[in-house]
Each structure stands twice: as C-alpha cells, then as structure tokens.
Amino acid sequence: MTAPAVPELAGPDYLPPDYLPYAEGPFRMAMGLMALKPADWIEIDQHHAAEIALRNHLLDTRRDEVLAMTPEALDACREVLEQLAGFLPERFPGIFERVGSKLVNHLTGHRWPVSANVTDPLDIAGRMVQEDLCVLQDIDGELRLTAGVLCFPNRWRLADKLGLPMIGIHGPVPSYAERLGKPVDRFLGLMTPDRPVWRMNWSLTSDPTLFQPTGHGRRDIDPSVTPENAGSRILLRVERQTLRRLSRTGAVLFTIRTYQRTVDGLADRPGEPARLAAAIRALPDDTARYKSIAPFREALLAFLDRQIPGKHEADGSGPQIGP
C-alpha cells in the first residue's frame, strides 16, 4: 500500500532517529522503561507527509480496522486531541499552527477541528501524527483498552484487543503473563501525569508494509530470502512506545511510533551485524516463532555473519584452499 506523492521535510533535523534496541547476551524479558522528557513525546521525521497521507488513506478506506472507540472513552479521546493540539504547535511551530478552533499542518495543508466538543476526536488525532494512539481506562478496577487508532500495527488487530486488560492484550506474547503481567499492572496503576515514560520494541520482517494486522507465528521457510539478498529483503522494525497518564480523565495514553530500515544498512556499522546476530540467536524458540522470524532466520544469520570481520575464517565457513 503506497501513499500519494507529497512534499517531505529535509535536513539533518528530520532524519529518522537511529534506534537499534536489540541487545547481546542472554534473552531477558523486561519492561525497559525510561523517563520521557515532555518535549520528546511526539517525533516527526522526513517521512511525515507520506505517512500522514497513508494514515488518512487507511482511516478513509479501512476505518473499521484501524479505529475503535467504546462509548466510555469519548472524554478521554477528547483529552488526547486536546493534548496534541496544544503540544504540536509549541514543539513544531514551523509545521503546526493553532488558528482559532482549527489546527493547521502547513506541510500537508490539512486543517483539523480541535474544539472541545468534537464527536470523533481519535479519528482527528490519528491523522495528525505518525504515532498510533491507544487509550487505556480503569473499568471496574482494571485498566482496559477502550479506544485506539492503529494504522501501523505489528501483526495485531484492534478489534481483537478492544475491551481487554493488559494481560489479555498481551496473551499471545510468550511468558508475558508469568514475567511481566503483575509488574506492568502495578506500574500502570501507580503512574502519575508528571512522570511519562518510554520504551523500545523490535522485530524483523520481510514485508515493508506499515499496515500489518496479521502474520504472527509463521513457521514456513521463505525460499525467496537467501543469504545473498537477506540484507535488502529483511527489515528491522522498531517501535518507540510512550506511556503517559492524562491529567483530566485519568486515562493512560499509549503511543506507538514505527520505524523500519533494511538490515543491509547495518553492514557498515562497526559491531552492529554481530550484535543483531547475537540477539537473534539468543531468542527463545517460542519468542522467535511469535516474532515470525523462522521463515528467514537462517538466511538472515548467514548474511549477518558475512558482515562480521573474521567470522568466516574463524568458523571455517569462508573460502578454503586445498581439499
């Protein structure tokens, strides 16, 4: 799915961030939360206009798949829109401007109503930023997903998760319930508006499409991915996630910003091919299956190993002289 041609931001200030969140060493499942500076809540890069165009296209043509809101979430979603309408022109004054009851994006030409009584606030909010937005609210003493705009899902569907608590949302994630379920619930229950946080998540994919609602758990080998082309065929897909409690409604807003880059871009980065290969090898089998890495895992590892100085000679996989 491609977006219409639109002008883009240029210059070093708008290059995508260099997020490489995988780690060497034994696999460790952890929340990995870090304090979020208020000014860093939303990120904009050179793909802003193209991704906003794609988000508009998805919201116009596949609305039921990318947007959902329960009746009790309306006020919280209005607060999400209110927060964005205040933040964006202050943080990015060259792009966004508040003009009366409208927010204007001077790059794309969009003008959105942002008054307090809008009836479809999350639809509007989802067209403003490259981030996906999910709203969690306390329902009968348990935080549940009550609304979301999810244009760039990493193999999950909003309709399947709406109304579920965190442990239900993460049900397919191996070991989540045993290792993270209670710590996550405890942390979210204690969150305050003045202490937003962020974390990173990573996966690998052979599909460059940002809208990927299905595909978890694939095991069949993809013969089209080889050690020779894996670098250009496989993408590192990174999610920058933020969590903040909204001060007026008390809802928790979860944002997901998705970045993708082909793995061959790491080849000239000292140590990165080895670090990624080690991280892939350290994944437990159930986690690797969940991430759908199995179809291209061996081909990708062979590609990465070829980028590691001395690797072929050390393991005997390189060119040899004699019989």
C-alpha positions as CSV (number, residue, x, y, z in Angstrom):
1,M,0.0,0.0,0.0
2,T,1.6,3.3,-1.1
3,A,0.8,6.9,-0.2
4,P,0.3,9.7,-2.6
5,A,3.3,11.8,-3.5
6,V,3.7,14.7,-1.1
7,P,6.5,17.2,-0.1
8,E,8.8,16.0,2.6
9,L,10.9,17.5,5.3
10,A,14.6,17.8,4.6
11,G,17.8,18.3,6.5
12,P,19.6,16.5,9.4
13,D,17.0,17.6,12.0
14,Y,14.4,15.4,10.3
15,L,16.4,12.2,9.7
16,P,14.8,9.2,11.4
17,P,16.3,8.5,14.8
18,D,19.0,5.9,14.9
19,Y,17.2,3.4,17.2
20,L,18.9,0.0,17.5
21,P,17.3,-1.5,20.6
22,Y,18.3,-5.2,20.3
23,A,20.9,-6.4,22.8
24,E,23.6,-9.0,23.0
25,G,23.7,-11.5,25.8
26,P,21.0,-13.9,27.2
27,F,17.5,-13.0,26.3
28,R,15.8,-11.1,29.1
29,M,12.2,-10.1,29.1
30,A,11.8,-6.7,30.8
31,M,9.7,-3.6,30.7
32,G,12.7,-1.5,29.9
33,L,11.1,1.8,30.8
34,M,12.9,5.1,30.7
35,A,11.9,8.6,31.8
36,L,10.4,10.6,28.9
37,K,11.2,14.3,28.5
38,P,8.0,16.2,27.8
39,A,9.4,17.7,24.6
40,D,10.2,14.3,23.2
41,W,6.6,12.9,23.4
42,I,5.9,13.1,19.6
43,E,8.6,12.6,16.9
44,I,8.5,13.9,13.3
45,D,10.9,12.9,10.6
46,Q,11.3,13.3,6.8
47,H,8.6,10.7,6.2
48,H,6.0,12.7,8.0
49,A,3.9,13.8,5.0
50,A,4.0,10.4,3.3
51,E,3.0,8.6,6.5
52,I,0.2,11.1,7.3
53,A,-1.1,10.6,3.7
54,L,-1.1,6.8,4.3
55,R,-2.8,7.2,7.7
56,N,-5.5,9.4,6.0
57,H,-6.0,6.8,3.3
58,L,-6.4,4.0,5.9
59,L,-8.8,5.9,8.0
60,D,-10.8,6.8,4.9
61,T,-10.9,3.3,3.4
62,R,-10.4,0.8,6.3
63,R,-11.8,2.7,9.2
64,D,-13.3,-0.2,11.0
65,E,-9.9,-2.0,11.0
66,V,-7.8,1.0,12.2
67,L,-10.1,2.9,14.6
68,A,-12.3,1.9,17.5
69,M,-13.8,3.7,20.5
70,T,-16.1,2.5,23.2
71,P,-18.7,5.0,24.4
72,E,-17.0,5.5,27.8
73,A,-13.8,6.5,26.0
74,L,-15.1,9.7,24.3
75,D,-14.0,12.1,27.0
76,A,-10.5,10.6,27.3
77,C,-10.2,10.7,23.5
78,R,-11.1,14.4,23.5
79,E,-8.3,14.9,26.1
80,V,-5.9,13.1,23.7
81,L,-6.8,15.5,20.9
82,E,-6.6,18.5,23.3
83,Q,-3.1,17.4,24.4
84,L,-1.9,17.1,20.8
85,A,-3.5,20.4,19.7
86,G,-1.5,22.1,22.5
87,F,1.7,20.2,22.1
88,L,2.3,20.2,18.3
89,P,2.3,23.9,17.5
90,E,4.5,24.6,20.5
91,R,7.0,21.8,19.7
92,F,7.0,22.1,15.9
93,P,6.0,25.7,15.2
94,G,7.2,25.6,11.6
95,I,4.8,22.8,10.8
96,F,1.8,23.2,13.0
97,E,-0.2,26.3,13.9
98,R,-3.4,26.8,16.0
99,V,-5.8,29.1,14.1
100,G,-8.9,29.6,16.2
101,S,-10.7,26.3,16.6
102,K,-8.5,24.6,14.0
103,L,-5.0,23.1,14.0
104,V,-3.2,23.6,10.7
105,N,-0.4,21.4,9.3
106,H,1.5,23.7,6.9
107,L,3.4,20.9,5.4
108,T,0.4,18.8,4.2
109,G,-2.2,21.6,4.1
110,H,-4.6,19.8,6.5
111,R,-6.8,21.7,8.8
112,W,-8.5,19.8,11.7
113,P,-11.2,20.9,14.1
114,V,-9.9,20.7,17.7
115,S,-12.7,22.3,19.7
116,A,-13.7,20.6,23.0
117,N,-16.9,19.1,21.7
118,V,-15.7,17.2,18.6
119,T,-17.5,13.9,18.1
120,D,-14.7,11.9,16.5
121,P,-11.6,13.0,18.4
122,L,-9.4,10.0,17.9
123,D,-10.0,10.0,14.1
124,I,-8.7,13.5,14.0
125,A,-5.8,12.8,16.4
126,G,-4.8,9.8,14.3
127,R,-4.5,12.0,11.2
128,M,-2.2,14.5,12.9
129,V,0.8,12.4,13.9
130,Q,2.8,9.4,12.7
131,E,2.2,7.6,16.1
132,D,-0.6,5.2,16.7
133,L,-2.6,6.0,19.8
134,C,-4.2,3.6,22.3
135,V,-6.3,4.6,25.3
136,L,-6.5,2.6,28.5
137,Q,-9.1,3.3,31.2
138,D,-9.9,1.9,34.6
139,I,-13.0,-0.3,34.2
140,D,-14.1,-2.0,37.4
141,G,-10.7,-1.7,38.9
142,E,-8.7,-2.9,35.8
143,L,-7.1,-0.9,33.0
144,R,-8.6,-1.9,29.7
145,L,-8.2,-0.8,26.1
146,T,-11.2,1.4,25.4
147,A,-10.1,3.2,22.2
148,G,-7.4,3.2,19.6
149,V,-6.3,4.4,16.2
150,L,-3.9,1.7,14.9
151,C,-2.8,2.4,11.3
152,F,0.6,0.7,11.6
153,P,0.0,-2.5,13.6
154,N,2.8,-5.0,14.0
155,R,0.6,-8.1,13.5
156,W,-2.3,-7.5,15.7
157,R,-5.8,-6.2,15.2
158,L,-7.5,-3.5,17.2
159,A,-10.9,-5.3,17.1
160,D,-9.3,-8.4,18.8
161,K,-8.0,-6.4,21.7
162,L,-10.7,-3.8,22.4
163,G,-12.0,-4.1,26.0
164,L,-9.2,-6.4,27.2
165,P,-6.9,-5.8,30.1
166,M,-3.2,-5.7,29.6
167,I,-2.7,-9.4,30.3
168,G,-5.4,-10.2,27.7
169,I,-3.9,-7.8,25.1
170,H,-0.5,-9.5,25.5
171,G,-2.0,-13.0,25.7
172,P,-0.1,-14.3,22.6
173,V,3.3,-12.9,23.9
174,P,5.4,-15.8,25.3
175,S,6.0,-15.6,29.0
176,Y,4.3,-12.2,29.4
177,A,1.8,-13.4,32.0
178,E,4.4,-15.1,34.1
179,R,7.2,-12.4,33.9
180,L,5.6,-9.1,33.2
181,G,1.9,-9.3,33.9
182,K,1.9,-8.2,37.5
183,P,4.8,-5.7,37.3
184,V,3.1,-3.9,34.3
185,D,-0.2,-3.7,36.0
186,R,1.4,-2.4,39.2
187,F,3.4,0.2,37.3
188,L,0.4,1.5,35.3
189,G,-1.7,1.6,38.5
190,L,0.8,4.0,40.1
191,M,1.5,6.2,37.0
192,T,1.1,9.9,37.5
193,P,0.7,12.6,34.9
194,D,4.0,14.2,35.7
195,R,6.1,11.0,35.0
196,P,5.6,9.8,31.4
197,V,7.9,7.0,30.2
198,W,9.1,5.4,27.0
199,R,10.5,2.1,25.9
200,M,11.6,0.3,22.7
201,N,10.5,-2.9,21.0
202,W,12.0,-4.5,17.9
203,S,11.1,-7.2,15.4
204,L,12.2,-8.3,11.9
205,T,10.0,-8.6,8.9
206,S,10.2,-9.4,5.2
207,D,7.2,-7.2,4.5
208,P,7.8,-3.5,4.1
209,T,4.2,-2.6,4.6
210,L,3.5,-0.4,7.6
211,F,-0.1,-1.7,7.9
212,Q,0.4,-5.4,9.1
213,P,-2.6,-6.6,11.1
214,T,-1.8,-10.3,10.7
215,G,1.1,-12.7,10.4
216,H,2.3,-13.6,13.8
217,G,3.6,-17.2,14.3
218,R,4.6,-18.0,10.7
219,R,6.9,-21.0,10.6
220,D,7.2,-21.9,6.9
221,I,10.5,-21.2,5.4
222,D,10.5,-18.4,2.7
223,P,12.8,-19.7,0.0
224,S,12.9,-16.3,-1.7
225,V,15.0,-14.9,1.1
226,T,18.6,-16.1,0.8
227,P,22.0,-15.1,2.4
228,E,22.7,-13.1,-0.7
229,N,19.5,-10.9,-0.6
230,A,18.5,-11.1,3.1
231,G,20.1,-7.7,3.8
232,S,17.8,-5.9,1.3
233,R,14.8,-8.1,1.9
234,I,14.6,-8.1,5.7
235,L,13.7,-5.0,7.7
236,L,14.4,-4.1,11.3
237,R,11.1,-2.9,12.6
238,V,11.4,-0.8,15.7
239,E,8.6,0.6,17.9
240,R,9.2,3.6,20.1
241,Q,6.4,3.4,22.7
242,T,5.4,6.1,25.2
243,L,3.1,5.9,28.2
244,R,1.5,8.9,30.0
245,R,-1.4,9.4,32.3
246,L,-3.8,12.1,31.2
247,S,-4.4,14.6,34.0
248,R,-8.1,15.4,33.4
249,T,-9.6,12.0,32.8
250,G,-7.0,9.8,34.4
251,A,-6.8,7.6,31.3
252,V,-3.4,6.2,30.2
253,L,-2.3,7.0,26.6
254,F,0.0,4.5,24.9
255,T,1.6,5.8,21.7
256,I,3.4,3.6,19.2
257,R,5.8,5.1,16.6
258,T,7.0,2.6,14.0
259,Y,10.4,2.9,12.2
260,Q,11.7,0.5,9.6
261,R,15.1,0.1,7.9
262,T,16.6,-2.7,5.8
263,V,19.2,-4.8,7.6
264,D,21.9,-4.1,5.0
265,G,22.1,-0.6,6.3
266,L,23.8,-2.0,9.4
267,A,26.6,-3.6,7.4
268,D,28.9,-0.6,7.6
269,R,28.2,0.0,11.3
270,P,31.0,-1.5,13.3
271,G,29.8,-4.2,15.6
272,E,26.1,-4.0,14.6
273,P,25.9,-7.1,12.4
274,A,27.4,-9.2,15.2
275,R,25.2,-7.6,17.9
276,L,22.0,-8.3,15.9
277,A,23.1,-11.8,15.1
278,A,23.7,-12.5,18.7
279,A,20.3,-11.1,19.7
280,I,18.6,-13.3,17.1
281,R,20.4,-16.4,18.3
282,A,19.5,-15.6,21.9
283,L,15.8,-15.5,21.2
284,P,13.9,-18.5,22.8
285,D,12.3,-20.6,20.2
286,D,8.8,-19.6,21.2
287,T,9.7,-15.9,21.0
288,A,11.3,-16.4,17.6
289,R,8.1,-18.2,16.4
290,Y,5.9,-15.4,17.8
291,K,8.0,-12.8,16.0
292,S,7.7,-14.8,12.8
293,I,11.4,-14.8,12.3
294,A,11.5,-18.6,11.4
295,P,10.8,-18.1,7.6
296,F,14.1,-16.2,7.1
297,R,16.1,-16.7,10.3
298,E,18.9,-18.9,8.9
299,A,19.3,-16.8,5.7
300,L,19.5,-13.6,7.7
301,L,22.0,-15.1,10.1
302,A,24.2,-16.2,7.2
303,F,24.0,-12.7,5.8
304,L,24.9,-11.1,9.1
305,D,27.8,-13.5,9.7
306,R,29.3,-12.5,6.4
307,Q,29.4,-8.9,7.6
308,I,31.5,-9.8,10.7
309,P,35.2,-9.4,10.1
310,G,37.0,-12.8,10.5
311,K,33.8,-14.7,11.1
312,H,34.1,-17.0,8.0
313,E,37.8,-17.7,8.8
314,A,37.1,-18.4,12.4
315,D,34.2,-20.9,11.9
316,G,35.5,-22.4,8.7
317,S,32.6,-21.2,6.6
318,G,34.7,-19.0,4.3
319,P,36.7,-19.8,1.2
320,Q,39.2,-22.6,1.8
321,I,42.4,-23.6,-0.1
322,G,43.0,-27.3,-0.8
323,P,40.8,-30.3,-0.5
